[in-house]
């Protein structure tokens, strides 16, 4: 009775290994470097999103990023960062077991940040803001602690922070189980979400510039 069980187990392992090998052969990766157009220096914490997918990454201190295990195909990449104009790369091809290099050069823009408030709300409830439940977090509640904006928001009831991987990581906001793309983030009344879709990397917003945080969750 022991020998038949052993054979069945080996067959299962063989099937699993064959499946895993097939998967590994059908993906590739995208890497690159992101620099400032004015200075030529690398830019840290740039949000890189593969449009229409759940894949993305954030650049490290050297301006480098990597998006791994992308299925073979053709994609559109969007790079965004507060203080810079978003950049788009079209027709980026990912081939089996190959690395595609895609570099970005971002152009700086001027943003005034005298004392900012960050607001996040669901698009479907935007018209009913006056009836929405508001959680208010003031600067005095977090300014004495060495924490990031995602860490502060994570302590709010009904709010979840999702970290997406890659070389470095970036954090998006989820309210009541929604995806980061369903939540709109405003900085002094200006939407930070790209017009092409995608969530906002909350790690790009320094708490030193935040005076108040308001979260509209609806009723």
LUMVO-164581 format. One line per field, with one value per residue (C-alpha): residue number from 1; residue in three letters; x, y, z; chain. Coordinates in pm, 1 decimal, m for minus. Example, Ala and Ser with C-alpha at 12.3 -4.5 7.8 and 13.67 -1.06 7.14 Angstrom:
2
resi = 1_2
resn = ala_ser
x = 1230.0_1367.0
y = m450.0_m106.0
z = 780.0_714.0
chain = A_A
***
This chain:
219
resi = 1_2_3_4_5_6_7_8_9_10_11_12_13_14_15_16_17_18_19_20_21_22_23_24_25_26_27_28_29_30_31_32_33_34_35_36_37_38_39_40_41_42_43_44_45_46_47_48_49_50_51_52_53_54_55_56_57_58_59_60_61_62_63_64_65_66_67_68_69_70_71_72_73_74_75_76_77_78_79_80_81_82_83_84_85_86_87_88_89_90_91_92_93_94_95_96_97_98_99_100_101_102_103_104_105_106_107_108_109_110_111_112_113_114_115_116_117_118_119_120_121_122_123_124_125_126_127_128_129_130_131_132_133_134_135_136_137_138_139_140_141_142_143_144_145_146_147_148_149_150_151_152_153_154_155_156_157_158_159_160_161_162_163_164_165_166_167_168_169_170_171_172_173_174_175_176_177_178_179_180_181_182_183_184_185_186_187_188_189_190_191_192_193_194_195_196_197_198_199_200_201_202_203_204_205_206_207_208_209_210_211_212_213_214_215_216_217_218_219
resn = unk_unk_unk_unk_unk_unk_unk_unk_unk_unk_unk_unk_unk_unk_unk_unk_unk_unk_unk_unk_unk_unk_unk_unk_unk_unk_unk_unk_unk_unk_unk_unk_unk_unk_unk_unk_unk_unk_unk_unk_unk_unk_unk_unk_unk_unk_unk_unk_unk_unk_unk_unk_unk_unk_unk_unk_unk_unk_unk_unk_unk_unk_unk_unk_unk_unk_unk_unk_unk_unk_unk_unk_unk_unk_unk_unk_unk_unk_unk_unk_unk_unk_unk_unk_unk_unk_unk_unk_unk_unk_unk_unk_unk_unk_unk_unk_unk_unk_unk_unk_unk_unk_unk_unk_unk_unk_unk_unk_unk_unk_unk_unk_unk_unk_unk_unk_unk_unk_unk_unk_unk_unk_unk_unk_unk_unk_unk_unk_unk_unk_unk_unk_unk_unk_unk_unk_unk_unk_unk_unk_unk_unk_unk_unk_unk_unk_unk_unk_unk_unk_unk_unk_unk_unk_unk_unk_unk_unk_unk_unk_unk_unk_unk_unk_unk_unk_unk_unk_unk_unk_unk_unk_unk_unk_unk_unk_unk_unk_unk_unk_unk_unk_unk_unk_unk_unk_unk_unk_unk_unk_unk_unk_unk_unk_unk_unk_unk_unk_unk_unk_unk_unk_unk_unk_unk_unk_unk_unk_unk_unk_unk_unk_unk_unk_unk_unk_unk_unk_unk
x = 0.0_294.7_437.1_123.6_99.8_462.4_410.5_108.9_304.6_589.1_347.3_197.7_540.8_629.6_313.5_382.6_738.7_632.8_365.9_610.1_864.5_602.7_502.3_861.5_913.7_613.6_719.9_982.5_1079.2_1116.7_1394.5_1516.4_1638.7_1448.8_1625.2_1545.2_1539.0_1685.6_1965.5_2023.8_2014.3_1820.8_1474.1_1372.1_1019.1_885.0_563.3_583.5_258.0_191.1_m139.1_m434.3_m258.7_m178.6_194.3_408.4_717.0_883.8_1232.7_1504.0_1757.1_1957.6_1650.3_1635.5_1324.1_1233.5_899.1_927.7_720.1_526.5_340.2_474.1_303.9_299.6_234.0_205.8_415.2_331.9_582.5_460.1_593.6_476.3_654.7_704.6_500.3_389.1_561.6_426.0_604.4_394.3_439.2_680.0_737.0_804.3_962.2_1008.1_1290.4_1425.6_1474.8_1335.1_1505.3_1283.5_1429.9_1234.4_1334.4_1082.4_1031.0_993.6_684.2_633.1_408.9_343.9_313.0_262.2_54.3_m125.8_m432.5_m478.3_m828.3_m924.3_m1275.6_m1457.5_m1550.0_m1910.4_m1954.9_m1791.0_m2127.3_m2239.7_m1940.1_m2160.3_m2320.8_m1999.9_m1838.1_m1510.3_m1212.5_m983.3_m620.5_m435.9_m62.0_m21.7_m128.4_169.4_430.4_622.7_654.1_885.2_612.4_508.9_172.8_75.4_149.3_m72.6_m361.9_m329.6_m452.1_m783.0_m1085.7_m1195.6_m868.4_m614.5_m271.5_m148.4_221.7_310.6_646.6_926.8_1268.2_1149.5_778.4_494.0_184.4_m173.6_m489.1_m789.6_m1119.0_m1363.5_m1206.2_m1180.9_m873.2_m622.3_m750.8_m1100.2_m980.7_m914.0_m646.7_m643.0_m363.8_m503.8_m805.2_m597.8_m639.9_m313.1_m453.2_m330.9_m590.2_m483.5_m580.3_m386.6_m346.1_m133.6_190.8_122.1_487.0_568.0_385.2_611.5_433.8_637.7_415.5_84.9_m126.3_m440.1_m562.9_m931.1_m1071.4_m1420.2_m1557.4_m1927.4_m2223.8
y = 0.0_234.2_206.0_325.9_633.5_716.4_698.4_927.0_1181.5_1183.9_1235.9_1537.3_1690.3_1634.2_1809.5_2102.4_2142.9_2130.4_2395.8_2621.3_2594.5_2681.7_2989.7_3102.4_3081.8_3302.4_3615.5_3886.8_4202.7_4577.1_4781.5_5135.3_5458.9_5783.1_6120.4_6487.3_6670.5_6988.8_6841.0_6497.1_6350.3_6031.4_6074.2_5869.1_5728.9_5778.0_5581.9_5354.8_5186.9_4933.4_5068.2_4830.8_4582.2_4543.1_4568.3_4860.4_4969.6_5266.5_5394.8_5366.0_5629.7_5568.7_5629.6_5261.8_5046.0_4691.5_4533.1_4154.0_3858.0_4050.9_3825.7_3849.3_4127.8_4498.4_4758.3_5127.9_5258.9_5573.5_5743.3_6006.4_6199.1_6505.1_6809.6_6657.3_6617.2_6258.0_6073.5_5789.1_5520.3_5342.9_5004.3_4862.8_4499.0_4227.5_3909.5_3565.5_3553.4_3890.2_4227.6_4532.9_4860.3_5168.9_5495.6_5810.5_6177.8_6382.1_6756.5_6952.3_7160.5_7429.7_7333.5_7556.5_7362.0_7621.3_7398.9_7114.6_6904.6_6562.7_6435.4_6087.0_5991.8_5743.0_5877.3_5754.8_5964.2_6282.5_6446.7_6369.7_6510.0_6712.4_6388.0_6184.6_6081.4_6266.4_6149.0_6442.7_6393.8_6710.1_6771.5_6779.5_6414.1_6293.0_6571.3_6453.2_6098.8_5978.8_5826.7_5842.2_5944.5_5580.5_5486.3_5768.6_5675.7_5306.6_5394.6_5530.1_5299.0_5157.7_5250.7_4997.3_5067.9_4841.2_4818.6_4714.7_4558.1_4581.9_4738.5_4958.8_4977.4_5227.4_5258.8_5310.1_5377.8_5144.4_5248.8_4974.8_4715.1_4928.7_4925.4_5211.5_5317.7_5377.9_5625.9_5985.1_6180.8_6561.9_6797.7_7142.6_7063.6_6944.1_6578.8_6383.9_6084.0_6063.1_6130.9_5797.5_5606.0_5445.5_5501.1_5761.3_5677.1_5820.7_5779.3_6071.0_6320.2_6434.9_6481.2_6794.8_6971.2_6830.7_7046.4_6833.3_6503.8_6448.7_6110.1_6103.2_5750.8_5797.4_5661.2
z = 0.0_55.5_m297.4_m493.5_m266.9_m337.6_m715.0_m703.1_m502.7_m753.0_m1041.6_m865.3_m812.7_m1179.1_m1298.6_m1066.9_m1191.0_m1555.0_m1492.5_m1309.4_m1589.8_m1850.6_m1651.9_m1609.6_m1985.5_m2067.0_m1878.2_m1900.6_m1713.8_m1761.4_m1602.3_m1639.9_m1487.2_m1427.7_m1433.2_m1387.5_m1721.5_m1571.3_m1360.0_m1508.7_m1159.2_m1073.6_m919.2_m615.7_m554.2_m905.9_m956.5_m1266.1_m1368.0_m1643.6_m1776.7_m1756.2_m1526.5_m1158.6_m1224.8_m1119.6_m928.9_m764.1_m838.3_m573.4_m465.7_m782.5_m996.0_m1091.4_m1110.0_m1212.9_m1297.0_m1287.1_m1410.8_m1675.4_m1920.6_m2275.2_m2469.7_m2555.8_m2287.0_m2206.4_m1914.8_m1717.0_m1484.7_m1238.1_m940.6_m750.4_m890.0_m1236.1_m1552.7_m1607.3_m1892.4_m2106.2_m2307.4_m2571.4_m2741.1_m2483.0_m2580.2_m2323.3_m2462.6_m2309.8_m2053.9_m2170.0_m2002.2_m2179.6_m2085.1_m2065.2_m1931.5_m1844.1_m1827.8_m1627.2_m1664.1_m1336.6_m1267.1_m1003.1_m710.9_m410.5_m83.6_192.5_419.4_252.5_314.2_157.2_85.3_m35.6_m140.6_m357.4_m703.8_m671.2_m356.1_m482.9_m553.9_m199.0_m14.8_217.3_340.1_362.1_688.6_735.9_937.6_1016.9_1121.7_1222.9_1208.4_1586.6_1598.2_1394.6_1363.1_1671.6_1534.3_1257.5_1041.7_677.4_530.8_456.3_818.8_947.5_716.4_807.8_1158.7_1023.7_1051.8_716.1_544.0_421.3_276.3_m2.9_m85.0_m439.8_m505.2_m756.2_m701.6_m417.6_m341.4_m342.3_m128.9_m242.6_m43.2_m23.4_139.1_237.1_10.8_m304.0_m525.0_m524.4_m867.1_m724.4_m464.1_m564.2_m378.8_m370.1_m266.0_m182.9_m402.1_m699.5_m803.2_m798.3_m986.8_m1344.8_m1613.6_m1764.7_m1451.8_m1168.3_m798.0_m621.5_m444.2_m98.5_m5.4_m238.1_m12.9_274.1_607.0_672.5_417.6_545.8_776.3_781.9_633.9_553.3_449.6_295.2_326.3_256.4_448.0
chain = A_A_A_A_A_A_A_A_A_A_A_A_A_A_A_A_A_A_A_A_A_A_A_A_A_A_A_A_A_A_A_A_A_A_A_A_A_A_A_A_A_A_A_A_A_A_A_A_A_A_A_A_A_A_A_A_A_A_A_A_A_A_A_A_A_A_A_A_A_A_A_A_A_A_A_A_A_A_A_A_A_A_A_A_A_A_A_A_A_A_A_A_A_A_A_A_A_A_A_A_A_A_A_A_A_A_A_A_A_A_A_A_A_A_A_A_A_A_A_A_A_A_A_A_A_A_A_A_A_A_A_A_A_A_A_A_A_A_A_A_A_A_A_A_A_A_A_A_A_A_A_A_A_A_A_A_A_A_A_A_A_A_A_A_A_A_A_A_A_A_A_A_A_A_A_A_A_A_A_A_A_A_A_A_A_A_A_A_A_A_A_A_A_A_A_A_A_A_A_A_A_A_A_A_A_A_A_A_A_A_A_A_A_A_A_A_A_A_A
***
